[in-house]
Amino acid sequence: LTVGEWEEWGNPNEDKYFQYIRSYSPVDNVHAAAYPDILVTAGLNDPRVPYWEPAKWVVRLREKKTNDSLILLKTDMSSGHF
């Protein structure tokens, strides 16, 4: 986290803040379920959401889904957040 994020969300080394941050983490809140088809997009040059974050979420969704839905990842090699 950046300094500004520590001020906004708290120190993740303290359990109460760690649990709060984890409560809205997309990767940590995936559970076994029948998910619909999902297309996740990412930009290789995105400074706010690095490409590996959507990739980790896709892996977790694929591991936990209980049906035959498609979970796809499209990474645009020339785009970013701006």
Buried (B, 14 or more C-beta within 10 A) or exposed (E): EEEEEEEEBBEBEEEEBBEEBEEEEEBEEBEEEEBEEBEBEBBEEBEEEBBEBBBEBBBBBBEEBEEEBEBEBEBEEEEBEE
